[in-house]
Amino acid sequence: MRLVPLGFLLALSITVGGCGGDQEPGTDEPTPPEAAGSPTGAASSDSATADAEPDGALGQVLRFVPDGAEVATVTDFDRFRARLGVPGMTSDDPMTDRFRFWERAPAAGVMLQEGRLREENSTFELDFGFTQDDVDWEMAFTGDTGSGFALGFRPDLDMDRVQGAIGAGIEPLTEATVLADDHVVVSGDIAASAAESWADEPWAAAVAAQPADSYYLRGGDDACIPLEETLGVDATVEDQQAVLDQAEVRGLADFDAFAMAFTSGSTAFALLAYATVPEQDEVDLRSELDDAWPRTSASSVVWADAFESNDPLPVDEERAVVPLTVTNPRAASAVVLGDALPLAVCGDVRLLPEPTGL
């Protein structure tokens, strides 16, 4: 694994820290990699993982994402709690305070997970003594080889409570496994070991070096997103052709991975990792693609509802970084989870079929 250049990380921190104006003291300042906080306090003893994992939510969960995954998302609930002034909130806090947090959190930042335990919060709380408010971070991944999730619980929670809920067959924990020493619960087709995970991917380590509210990661054979998917569910042949007429999509270079890190309620960055050093023109073109994409949609949000692309940083080895302004956190979550991302479009264009009228 190639180490991430220090100059790249410093430039990254400076850039994402200076893109927005709504930061609150103590919650959104970029943190140097060696000083970033750990949500669970869990550390892997695996040497490869230790080399690749900066502290922070993403650094903790990469070892659970298998090499065969295509998309992974992570949300650091602790950062949301800190921004909203309740950094130590747990299930022991008054219910009114906890309800208030969940009402405000989706507008305070880009929340890619809404808390998979919340639907059964009452059962978990009354019968087992924990809730979603004891979860520090959440990860989910999908891919052709399977899917799964991981939950990082607060380090002082008695994990026997969680084991009790699993034993009782309470969804969504029916087939989950407790890693008691790490205060983590995993479920699904998670990586068998750090060596078979995304933990030692240099592009992932570069993203994790910048603490963020949430992360979106694409890797493997399907790192890019087909044009028709980036256009949204309402895309027509005419929409696709309009983009092709305005932007040089065909011939865009392939990349190995695409990531987005949401560093505050209004700032983010996109990172593209290439097999070889990309041309600056390639990165500049990708950063300008949003101008050619549909500005409205009848039934879903589009990129223009949520983001503005800023000038990309100079290319650093095989990585390119595009700072982003988040104009609407709720819309941004929908755009990202819907894969409506012009920056990640494939250069190999597949034309939509012409309607037959049948």
Phi, psi and omega per residue, in radians:
M1 nan 2.270 3.104
R2 -1.444 2.332 3.133
L3 -1.262 2.616 -3.141
V4 -1.371 2.246 -3.124
P5 -1.069 2.398 -3.137
L6 -1.063 -0.681 -3.136
G7 -1.062 -0.634 3.107
F8 -1.111 -0.794 -3.112
L9 -1.142 -0.685 3.128
L10 -1.142 -0.751 3.114
A11 -1.094 -0.679 3.130
L12 -1.079 -0.820 -3.118
S13 -1.101 -0.753 -3.138
I14 -1.091 -0.738 -3.070
T15 -1.157 -0.939 -3.070
V16 -1.205 -0.409 3.127
G17 -1.346 -0.293 -3.053
G18 -1.929 0.269 -3.029
C19 -1.625 -0.314 -3.014
G20 -2.307 2.913 -3.074
G21 -2.051 0.183 -3.071
D22 -1.905 0.331 -3.107
Q23 -1.207 2.553 3.096
E24 -1.931 2.537 -3.062
P25 -0.977 2.348 3.001
G26 1.417 -0.005 -3.090
T27 -2.096 -0.515 -2.997
D28 -2.109 -0.041 -3.132
E29 -1.122 2.266 3.076
P30 -0.997 2.454 -3.071
T31 -1.958 2.299 3.082
P32 -0.977 2.562 -3.057
P33 -0.942 -0.658 -3.072
E34 -1.328 -0.152 -3.093
A35 -2.004 0.014 -3.075
A36 -1.148 2.507 -3.096
G37 -1.404 2.708 3.115
S38 -1.863 2.192 -3.078
P39 -1.172 -0.575 -3.048
T40 -1.951 -0.296 -3.058
G41 1.377 0.000 -3.107
A42 -1.431 2.390 3.116
A43 -2.295 2.392 -3.134
S44 -1.417 2.526 3.075
S45 -1.548 -0.152 3.136
D46 -1.200 2.202 -3.019
S47 -1.144 -0.668 3.136
A48 -1.130 -0.711 3.121
T49 -1.142 -0.738 -3.118
A50 -1.063 -0.657 3.129
D51 -1.147 -0.613 -2.998
A52 -1.613 -0.303 -2.975
E53 -1.709 1.773 2.844
P54 -1.177 2.814 3.061
D55 -1.135 2.848 3.134
G56 2.054 2.954 -3.059
A57 -1.005 -0.823 -3.096
L58 -1.130 -0.710 3.112
G59 -1.040 -0.534 -3.135
Q60 -1.351 -0.524 -2.944
V61 -1.796 -0.230 -3.094
L62 -0.997 -0.542 -3.104
R63 -1.203 -0.217 3.110
F64 -1.663 -0.203 -3.110
V65 -1.526 2.047 -3.065
P66 -1.274 2.744 3.125
D67 -0.980 -0.537 -3.099
G68 -1.419 0.012 3.124
A69 -1.180 2.675 3.093
E70 -1.927 -0.718 -3.139
V71 -2.352 2.364 3.040
A72 -2.342 2.480 3.066
T73 -2.220 2.556 -3.132
V74 -2.395 2.396 3.019
T75 -2.197 2.265 3.122
D76 -1.719 1.648 -3.099
F77 -1.137 -0.488 3.116
D78 -1.066 -0.660 3.127
R79 -1.174 -0.663 3.080
F80 -1.124 -0.715 3.128
R81 -1.109 -0.713 3.132
A82 -1.113 -0.748 -3.120
R83 -1.119 -0.602 -3.090
L84 -1.615 0.220 2.988
G85 1.398 0.296 3.112
V86 -2.272 1.052 -3.010
P87 -1.088 -0.460 -3.099
G88 -1.836 0.316 -3.055
M89 -1.133 2.337 3.079
T90 -2.415 -3.041 3.104
S91 -1.201 -0.167 3.082
D92 -1.389 -0.239 -3.124
D93 -1.342 2.787 3.130
P94 -0.989 2.484 -3.099
M95 -1.060 -0.599 -3.140
T96 -1.111 -0.668 3.103
D97 -1.147 -0.684 -3.116
R98 -1.236 -0.709 3.055
F99 -1.049 -0.734 -3.128
R100 -1.086 -0.700 3.113
F101 -1.042 -0.834 -3.084
W102 -1.236 -0.390 3.029
E103 -1.252 -0.639 -3.035
R104 -1.581 -0.524 -2.965
A105 -1.018 -0.768 -3.093
P106 -1.097 -0.354 3.094
A107 -1.678 -0.147 -3.100
A108 -1.526 -0.270 -3.134
G109 -3.062 3.089 -3.124
V110 -1.479 1.817 -3.072
M111 -1.770 1.805 -3.081
L112 -1.452 -0.239 2.954
Q113 -2.153 2.454 3.137
E114 -1.818 0.135 3.100
G115 1.624 1.686 -3.019
R116 -1.277 -0.218 3.104
L117 -1.536 -0.186 -2.961
R118 -1.110 -0.582 -3.098
E119 -1.077 -0.539 3.135
E120 -1.939 0.429 -3.091
N121 -0.946 -0.748 -3.094
S122 -1.078 -0.766 3.118
T123 -1.129 -0.818 3.132
F124 -1.036 -0.730 -3.078
E125 -1.247 -0.835 -3.045
L126 -1.261 -0.659 -3.028
D127 -1.706 -0.400 -3.007
F128 -2.296 -0.159 3.007
G129 1.393 0.483 3.023
F130 -2.642 2.875 3.100
T131 -2.572 -3.064 3.037
Q132 -1.012 -0.443 -3.110
D133 -1.272 -0.057 3.030
D134 -1.761 0.076 3.130
V135 -1.657 2.154 -3.136
D136 -1.450 -0.661 3.130
W137 -2.634 2.808 3.123
E138 -2.444 2.456 3.107
M139 -2.279 2.533 2.997
A140 -2.456 2.560 3.099
F141 -2.429 2.717 3.076
T142 -2.407 2.810 3.104
G143 3.022 2.986 -3.129
D144 -1.119 -0.444 -3.120
T145 -1.545 -0.009 3.102
G146 2.415 -3.097 -3.137
S147 -2.488 2.942 3.127
G148 -3.140 -3.138 3.111
F149 -2.625 2.864 3.058
A150 -2.457 2.501 3.092
L151 -2.151 2.223 3.077
G152 -1.749 1.971 -3.107
F153 -1.556 2.795 3.120
R154 -1.046 2.500 -2.971
P155 -1.179 -0.246 3.133
D156 -1.778 0.160 3.123
L157 -1.384 2.388 3.037
D158 -1.253 1.882 -3.055
M159 -1.247 -0.174 3.025
D160 -1.103 -0.489 3.097
R161 -1.128 -0.754 3.129
V162 -1.189 -0.700 3.100
Q163 -1.068 -0.604 3.094
G164 -1.119 -0.693 3.116
A165 -1.180 -0.658 3.099
I166 -1.128 -0.783 3.133
G167 -1.094 -0.516 3.131
A168 -1.441 -0.087 3.083
G169 1.315 0.581 -3.127
I170 -1.467 2.139 3.069
E171 -1.153 2.557 0.041
P172 -1.644 0.447 -3.037
L173 -1.771 0.239 -2.986
T174 -1.045 -0.629 -3.100
E175 -2.038 0.435 -3.104
A176 -1.479 2.855 3.116
T177 -2.206 2.354 3.110
V178 -1.587 2.198 2.950
L179 -1.779 1.511 -2.911
A180 -1.065 -0.700 -3.094
D181 -1.132 -0.548 -3.138
D182 -1.607 -0.164 -3.028
H183 1.004 0.769 -3.123
V184 -2.216 2.510 2.999
V185 -2.043 2.315 -3.137
V186 -2.170 2.669 3.124
S187 -2.652 2.533 3.088
G188 1.647 -2.696 -3.003
D189 -1.592 1.038 -3.096
I190 -1.258 2.862 -3.138
A191 -1.092 2.396 -3.139
A192 -1.233 -0.456 3.136
S193 -2.764 2.902 3.110
A194 -1.071 -0.571 -3.129
A195 -1.189 -0.325 3.131
E196 -1.885 0.440 -3.062
S197 -2.192 -3.089 3.054
W198 -1.442 0.103 -3.018
A199 -1.083 -0.546 -3.084
D200 -1.817 0.291 3.067
E201 -1.326 2.129 -3.097
P202 -1.092 -0.568 3.110
W203 -1.178 -0.637 3.132
A204 -1.220 -0.652 3.094
A205 -1.110 -0.646 3.123
A206 -1.113 -0.678 3.102
V207 -1.205 -0.780 -3.090
A208 -1.130 -0.390 -3.139
A209 -1.126 -0.357 3.076
Q210 -1.833 1.857 3.126
P211 -0.979 2.510 -3.085
A212 -2.617 2.812 3.073
D213 -1.145 -0.719 -3.121
S214 -2.727 2.840 -3.099
Y215 -2.379 2.552 3.011
Y216 -2.187 2.208 -3.057
L217 -2.270 2.365 3.023
R218 -2.205 2.319 3.122
G219 -2.554 -2.955 3.102
G220 1.326 -2.710 -3.060
D221 -1.321 -0.264 -3.087
D222 -2.058 0.809 -3.100
A223 -1.177 -0.631 3.105
C224 -1.507 2.905 -3.089
I225 -2.031 2.241 3.125
P226 -0.988 2.556 -3.076
L227 -0.934 -0.783 -3.072
E228 -1.103 -0.505 3.113
E229 -1.336 -0.635 3.133
T230 -1.196 -0.376 -3.127
L231 -1.387 -0.289 3.106
G232 1.748 2.977 -3.000
V233 -1.201 -0.384 -3.106
D234 -1.630 0.120 -3.023
A235 -1.077 2.441 3.109
T236 -2.037 2.980 3.055
V237 -1.008 -0.682 -3.138
E238 -1.146 -0.691 3.099
D239 -1.069 -0.814 -3.132
Q240 -1.074 -0.769 -3.118
Q241 -1.174 -0.623 3.114
A242 -1.071 -0.685 3.095
V243 -1.159 -0.801 -3.124
L244 -1.113 -0.514 3.097
D245 -1.278 -0.494 -3.057
Q246 -1.711 -0.448 -3.009
A247 -2.295 2.565 3.140
E248 -1.491 1.273 -3.111
V249 -1.339 -0.810 3.135
R250 -1.031 2.307 3.107
G251 1.620 -0.053 3.032
L252 -1.020 2.481 -3.063
A253 -1.193 2.559 3.026
D254 -1.236 2.624 3.040
F255 -2.304 2.822 -3.061
D256 -1.526 -0.468 -3.095
A257 -2.777 2.672 3.091
F258 -2.340 2.370 -3.120
A259 -2.471 2.602 2.999
M260 -2.240 2.374 3.090
A261 -2.188 2.209 -3.085
F262 -1.775 1.796 -2.937
T263 -1.557 -0.256 3.046
S264 -2.831 -3.061 3.112
G265 -1.134 -0.331 -3.086
S266 -2.275 0.066 -3.110
T267 -2.249 2.590 3.115
A268 -2.790 2.970 2.958
F269 -2.478 2.628 3.021
A270 -1.918 2.369 3.123
L271 -2.106 2.309 3.048
L272 -2.048 2.246 3.141
A273 -1.908 2.159 -3.079
Y274 -1.886 2.809 3.097
A275 -1.276 -0.531 3.084
T276 -2.317 2.988 -3.114
V277 -1.108 2.118 -3.135
P278 -1.375 2.742 3.026
E279 -1.257 2.484 3.102
Q280 -1.056 -0.590 3.118
D281 -1.065 -0.628 3.106
E282 -1.073 -0.786 -3.116
V283 -1.220 -0.722 3.100
D284 -1.042 -0.730 -3.139
L285 -1.115 -0.772 3.129
R286 -1.064 -0.673 -3.110
S287 -1.194 -0.318 -3.119
E288 -1.772 -0.027 -3.052
L289 -1.119 -0.494 -3.078
D290 -1.040 -0.444 3.135
D291 -1.136 -0.436 -3.097
A292 -1.621 -0.181 -3.058
W293 -1.438 2.735 3.138
P294 -0.930 2.455 -3.117
R295 -1.611 -0.306 -3.140
T296 -2.476 2.841 3.077
S297 -2.564 2.536 -3.095
A298 -1.227 -0.537 -3.012
S299 -2.272 -0.012 -3.109
S300 -2.598 2.848 3.098
V301 -1.393 2.702 3.115
V302 -2.169 3.002 -3.077
W303 -0.896 -0.745 -3.080
A304 -1.130 -0.374 3.100
D305 -1.300 -0.274 -2.921
A306 -2.256 -0.488 -2.952
F307 -2.360 2.731 2.844
E308 -2.273 2.283 3.108
S309 -1.498 2.426 3.093
N310 -1.881 3.048 -3.120
D311 -1.081 2.298 -3.133
P312 -1.216 2.720 3.019
L313 -1.260 2.778 3.021
P314 -1.016 2.475 -3.126
V315 -1.042 2.364 3.126
D316 -2.110 1.948 -3.083
E317 0.837 -2.079 -3.102
E318 -1.723 0.289 -3.086
R319 -2.120 2.533 3.067
A320 -2.265 2.456 -3.089
V321 -2.200 2.279 3.080
V322 -2.080 1.946 3.064
P323 -1.198 2.562 -3.111
L324 -2.264 2.595 2.955
T325 -1.824 2.224 3.094
V326 -1.616 2.034 -3.113
T327 -1.642 -0.329 3.141
N328 -2.678 1.790 -3.064
P329 -1.032 -0.717 3.136
R330 -1.105 -0.775 3.111
A331 -1.133 -0.662 3.132
A332 -1.057 -0.732 3.109
S333 -1.029 -0.776 -3.124
A334 -1.156 -0.709 3.138
V335 -1.099 -0.803 -3.106
V336 -1.153 -0.835 -3.109
L337 -1.196 -0.362 3.055
G338 -1.585 0.062 3.128
D339 1.023 0.469 3.136
A340 -1.540 1.134 -2.929
L341 -2.111 1.701 -3.136
P342 -0.977 -0.643 -3.098
L343 -1.019 -0.485 -3.042
A344 -1.791 0.248 -3.045
V345 -1.163 2.556 3.085
C346 -1.345 2.525 3.063
G347 -1.400 -0.280 3.088
D348 -1.519 1.711 -2.990
V349 -1.502 2.276 3.004
R350 -1.901 2.064 -3.077
L351 -1.278 2.425 3.039
L352 -1.146 2.540 3.127
P353 -1.216 2.494 3.074
E354 -1.193 2.399 3.107
P355 -1.102 2.450 -3.090
T356 -1.634 -0.347 -3.114
G357 1.438 0.058 3.134
L358 -1.490 nan nan
